[in-house]
Amino acid sequence: MGFKAIFGLTVLPAAILGGILLACASRRVRDVFFVALVFFSPMIERMDVNFVSREWYRGTSRGFEFSMLDILAISLLVSSILFPREGESRWYWPASLGLMLLLFLYACGNVAANDPKLFGFFELFKMVRGLILVLAVAFYVRTERELRLLIFSLAALVCFEGMLALKQRYFDGINRVPGTIDDSNSLSVFACMTAPVLVAAVNSRLAGWLKALCGAGIVLACLAEILTISRAGVIIMASMLAGAAVCTASYRVTPRRIGLCLVVLVAAMAVTAKSWHTLSQRFQQSSLEQEYGHHHNLGRGYYIRVAEAIVDDNWFGIGLNNWSYRVSNEYGPKLGYRFVHYRGTDKEPSEVIPPNSNIDEAQAAPAHCLAALTAGELGVPGLVLLALLWGRWFQMAASFLWPRTDDPMRRLGVGILFGFGGIFLQSLTEWVFRQSPIYYVFHILLGTLISLYYLKRHEQPVAEVEMIAVETPLEFA
């Protein structure tokens, strides 16, 4: 028995049990676990252990990953159910959970019906972790107090990533900064997903210092976005921030608001001007015609063509997380791309690219389009289920658009709406929705949205809420 197996059978269960006991014994410990869960979510790959590792595989999951953050999520979930706060229910049926379970069960059947199965098991395990995380956050966030902890943690995280991006660019000389997520496009998705939430927080009824922290986070997120030199990201970021601001900001003009807008505008213009040469070069590298119409390179159109070939051949897909394996060995060569074949699930493939080849990596990368990746792996039914799930999430978030109010329990739902819009639009050109750091941040926001949606649908009459607020004022920590 190897060291990892012994570790998994001894240390991890003990850590989970210890975390559960601590979280059950103290509400303060539960709060600390939640803050740590949010703040360290983009760094999850630096805190995990990978069982049955296949690091050489170019899939969206390369092992049975388990992280310290999973221990925190399990502890939060169990303690929230066993020891709910006074007046709170132990359990409620989270909105969209039925669709999430249906997609998961379909994915299980898909993995069982296709070979190889190992890579699919990796991704199924990640889906289970995501479900646990969603439920943990949904059952923990029940009042404005927990929501403020989320806002504080998220704002501190975005500020940290933004400052790290500045350091990487201007002190370390990195051209396209990755932050802690190890990829510039992933950092771009992170900024697009989180910054609109901070815009909603700034325009909510919150303490001044917390608004200031969120404002700093917005500025640093914009700077980080520019420094990623992501073409789609810059445009999506501007659109989502503008939408969030229009839907959450007060239309009353004050000198303070004018000054704040000018500071943000000047800072963004300064960094844009300094990075303009790199940005313009990036936009000129390839056109839409080259990306999607050229049939002899690995532009984004290639992924769509491969997905179409897979669906024509197999309407139910080739198996979850099997894109790289099956495309490298079968569908890529059919379309004229000479990838180096995988030699099974246990042997590391050669990384030597054949001479005069039309590829830039030995094995195929996951499709840089979530829809194409899903259609190829899970087939048309899987794509339909995923589309229904996204539609449900957008419907839940859009329900907070009206009536307009500065109540953070309502306004944060609008911020999450535009944050989800950011990752959805970037998922048209990227697969990083499935990358663990982005996957975890997204599911934390999803759990928050589910909780806010439940509370909105079961809120008490206004007069009763005001009476309770007078008798038991909300505390932050």
N, C-alpha and C positions, 0 to 999 in steps of 0.2 A: 504494500500500500504506500503510495507516494505521499510527500509532505503536504501537498494541497488537499488530498483526500482526508488525511488526518486532521488538518486545520479545519476543513469544512464540517467534519463530523464532531469536533470537540469545541473549538474556540467560537465558531459562529453561533451554534445553538446557545452556548453560555452567554455570549454577548447579547443575543436577542432576548433571552430570558432576563438578563440584568437590566437591559433597556426598558423592557416592559414593566418590571417591578419599580424602577425609578419613576417612570412616567405615571404609573398608577398611584404612587405614593405622594407625588408632589405636582401641583399645577404649575409651579415655577419651572420645574424640570421639563415639563411638557412644552412650556413656552420656549425654553432654551433649545430643545430639540427642533422645534418648528423653525426658529430663526436660523439655526445651523443648516437645516434642510434646505431652506430657500437660498441662503448665501452661498453655500458650497455646491449647489446643483450643477453649474457649468463645469465644475472641476471633478465631476464624479469619476471620470476615467483615470484620474490620478489617485483615487482612493479605493479602487476595486481590486478584487482578486478574480482571475479568469480561469475557470475550470474547463478541462478538455479544450484547451486553447488551440486555435487555428489562426494564429496571428498573420500567417501568410495569405489567408483567404481574403479576397476583395469584396466582401459582403457587408451588409449593414450591421451584422452581429458576427463575432468571431470566437464565441465561446459562451459558456454559462457564466455571465458576469454577476458578481455580487459585491455590493459596496457598503461602506459604513452608513451611507445615506439610506440604504434599504433597511438597515437596523433601526434607524430613526423613524422611518415611515411605518414600519411594523409596530414599533412601540407606541407611536401616536395613534394608530388605528385601534389597537387592542385597548389602550387605556381610555380612549374616547368612548368606546363602546361599553367597557366594563364600569367605568366611573365617569359618567357624563356629569356636567355641571348641574347644579340644582335647577329644576324647571325645564331641563332639556331632555329630549327623547334619546333613547339609546341608539335608535336606528330609524332611518327613513329611506325610501327608495330613491336614489339619486337620479335626476333627469338624465336621459341618454344612456343610462347603464344597460338597459335592455339591448339597444343597438350595439353597444360595445361588446357585450357578451355574445351577441349573434355573430358579429364579425370574428371574434376570437374562436368560436366554435366552428365557423366555416373554415378559418385558417387551419384549425386542427385537422379537419377532414382533408383539406388541401395538402397538408404535409404528409398525412397518411397515404395519400393516393399518388405521391410523386417520389422520385429518387433523384439525388440522395436526400435522406431525411435529416441528417445531422445538422445541417445548416438551418433548416427550418425549425428544429427544436431550439436552436439558439435564439431565434427571433420570437418564438412562442414564449420562451422564458422571459424575454424583455417585455412582452405584452402583459404577462402576469404581474411583473414589477410595476408597470404603468398603472394597472388597475388598482393595485394595493396603494400606490401613491395617491391616486385620485380619491379613493375612499378615505384615506387618512386625512387629507386636507379638507375634504368635504365635511367630515364629521368633527374636525377640530375647529374650523372657522365657523363660529355660530353667532358672534356679536361683533360690534364695531371694535372692541378691544383687540380681538385676534386679527381683524382686518388691518388695524394700524400696525400691528407687528409685521404683517406681510408687507405693507407699504414701506416700512422702515428697512426691512431686510432687503427688499428688492431695490430700493433706491441706493442703499449702501453698496450692493452688488454691482449695479450699473456704474456707479461712481468709480469703484475699484477697477472694473474692466476698462472704463474710459481712460483713467489715469495710466493703467498698464499699456494701453494702446499708444498713448502719447510717448511713454518711455521707450517702447519698442521702435517707434518710428524715428524719434529725434535723438535718442541716446544710443540705441542699439543698431540703428541704420537699417531696419527691416522695411522693405518696400511696401508690402501688403501685410498689415499687422493681423495677427491671429488672436490676440488676447490670451486667455487661458484655454481656449477651445482648440488650439492647434491648427486652425484653418481660417483663413480670412473670410471666406464665404459664410462659414458657420457663425463667426462673430457678427457679420452683417445681418444674418437672420435673427440672432439674439437681440441686436439693437432694435431692429424693426418690430420685434414682438414685445419688447419690454417698455420702450420709450413712450408709446401711446398710453400705457397704464399710468405712467408717472404724470403725463399731461392731465389725465382725469383726476389724479390725486391733487395736483396743484390747484385745480379748479373746484375742489371739494371743501367741505367745512372741516378743516383739520388745523392742528396747531401750527403756528407760524414757522417754528424751527423744522417741522417735518416737511412743510411745503418748500422751504428753502433747500432742504436736502434733495427733494424730488426735482426742483428746478436745476440744481447742479447736475443731477443725473441726466436730465434731458439734454443739457448742453454737452456733457461729456459723451453721451450716446451719439449725438450728431457728429461730434468730432471723430469718434471711433468709426462711425459709418463711412465718413469721408476717407479716413485713412485705410479702410479695407480695400478701397478702389473697386468696389463692387458696382458694376454698371446698373444692374436692376435694383440693387439695394438702395442706392442713392435716391432714385426716383420713387421707389416704394416708400422709403422712409419719409420723404417730404410729403407724399400724398397722405399717408396714415396720420402723421402728426397734424397736418392741416385739418383732416377730417375730425380727429379727436378734439382739437381746439375749437372748431366751429360748433361741435355738438355739446361741449361741456363748459366753455368759457362764458362768463357773463358778458352781455353786450354793453354794459355800462363802462364808459371810457374814463379812466382816472390817470393822473400823472404817474402814479406808481406802476400801473400796468404798461403805460407807454414806455417808461424807462426800462422795464424788464424786457419788453419786446425788442427794444433797441440794443440792449446788451447782448441778447441771444443772437440777433441779426448780425451785429458787428463781429461777434466771435465766429459765427459760421462763415461769414464772408472772408474773414482773415485766413482761416484754415483752408477754405476753398481756394482762395487766391494762391496760397503757398503750395497747395497740392494740385493746382490746375493743370500743370504740365503733365503730371502723371495721369490725372483723370482723363484728360483729352486724348492722350496716347492709348489709354485703355479702351475708350469708346471707339477709337479709329482702328483697333486691332482687327475687328471683323464686323460685317454687316449682318442684318437678318437673313439676307440671301445666302451669305456664306455659312451661317450657323444652321439654317434649316433646309436650304435648297441644294447645297453641295453634297453630292452622293459619294465623294471619294475622300472624305475626311471624317474625323470623329466629333463633328459639331453636334449641337443638340438635336438636330433633325435625325441624326443617326439613331438615337435612342427611340424616337418615335417609330422609325421604320422597323427597328428590331421588334418593338412591342407589337406592331401590326403583323409582322411575320409570325410571332409566337401565337397571337390570338387566332390568326388564320389556321394555324396548325393545331392548336389546342385551346379551345374556348374557355377552359377552366384553369389555364395557366400551367406553368412548369414547376411550381412549388415555391413556397415562401422562402425568401433569402437564397434562392437558387439562380438568380439572374447571372451573376458572374460565372458560375460553374457551367451552366447550360449554354450561355452565349459564347463563352470562350471555346467550348468543345463542339458546339453544334450550330447555333444560329448565326454567330459571327462569320465563320467560314462560308456558310451558305450565301451570305450577302457580300462576300469578297474581302472580309477582314481576317487576316491571317494571325489570329491569336495563338499563343502557346497553350496547349491543352493542359488541364488539370489531370493528375494521375491518381484519381480517387480522393477520398476525404482524409486520408492519413499520411499522404506523401506530399512534401512541399514541391510545388512545380518549379520548373526552370524560369528564371527571370530574364534570360537572354532573348532579346528581340531579334527575329530573323532578319538578315540583311535585305535591303530594299523593301522593307515592310511598310504598310500604310497605317500602322498603329503606333501609339506613343508609349504604351505600357504592355507588358507581356500578356497579362490577363485583363479581361473586360471589367470596367468599373461599373458600379450600380448606375442605373439610368438616372441622368440628371433631370428628372421630371418625376414627381411623385405619382402622377396619374399613369405615366408609361410604365414605371416600375411596378405599380400595383396591378395594372392590367396584365403585364407579362408574367408576374409571379402568381397572382391570385385569380387571374382571368377576369372576364367581364362581370360575373356575379360579385367578385370581390371588389371591383372598382365601383359597382353600383352601391354596395353596402357602405363603402368608405365615403362616397358622395352623399348618401343619406345621412351618415353620421356627421359630416361637416355641415350639412344643411341644418341639422338639429342644433348643433353648437351655435351656429350663426343666428338661428331663430331665438335661442335662449338669450344670447347676448344682446340682440336687437330689441328685445322686450324692455330693456332699460333706457331706450332712447326717449321715451315719453312716459310720464310727464318729466319735464326738466326740473331738476332739484340739485342742491349742493350737498345732499346727504351722501356721504361716501359709500354707504351700503347700496346706493343706486348708481352713483356716478362711476364707481370702479367697474361696473358691468359694461359701461360704454367704452371705457379704456380697454378692457379685455376684448371687446368687439373689434376695435381697430388693431389691437395687437394680434389677434387671430387673422385679421385681414392681411397683416404684414407677412406672417409666416405662410399663409395660404398662397399669396401671390408669388412669394419667392419659391414656393414648392413647385411652381410651374417650370422652374429652371434649375432646381436643386433637389437632392434626395435627403438633405440633412434633417428633415423632420424626424427621421429614424435614428439620427446620430444621438447617442446617449445624453450628452449635455443639453442639447436642444429638446430632446424628448422629455427629459425630466423637468426643465423649466416650463414647457408647454403644459404638462400634466399637473404641475402645481397651480398654474393659472386656471386650468380646466376645473380642478377641484374647488378652487375659490369661486368660479362662476357657478358651479352646481350648487354650492352652499348659498350664494346670494340669490340664486333663482328660487331655491326652496324657501328661503326666508321671505322673499317678496311675495310668493304665492300664499304664504301662511302668516303674513304680518297681522298684528293686532290693529284694532281701530286707533286712529290718531290720538284721540282723547286719552285712551288707556295707556298708550305708549308714553305720552307726556307725563302722566301721573307716575308711572314707573320710573321714568328718567329723573324726576324730582326726588323720589324716595331713595333710589339707589343710583347715584351718578356713575357713569362709566369711567373706568380707570384705564390707563394705557399699559401699565406693567405691574 
